[in-house]
Amino acid sequence: MAFDLPSLNLTPELKFTAARLAATNKFPYLNIAMWALVPRESPTLNTVAVTAKGILLWDPKVAEKWTINQFAGALVHEVMHI
């Protein structure tokens, strides 16, 4: 995945969306599952997680630390849990 744009200062929300796009670009067969997840910010989580009901919990502070590719990898990992 080559979507890291270090010169851009993306908001956590935009980086989250960019990570979803990067993940589904690299793994198109996960497209339906990735976009079916319902994102919910969880500021104290310190990671990303998915619930059994398909709620994708994510911490905006983590989005600020991770690259788009790292975030995309974590999202792919979470999709594999459903």
C-alpha angles and dihedrals in degrees: 000000000000104000102113110125105181094177092062120083100213123186114241089254093054091045089051090053092045090052092052090050092047091050095050091044090056095038107028092172088069092055098104094044094045095052094040090065113099109225120221124179112235107183096189098046097089091204141031126276140168127220126219088257094056099260109150109211116198136173116225090211089062090050089057092053101042127072118239089256093051091049091047090052091052091049091051088050091053093048088057089062093064 
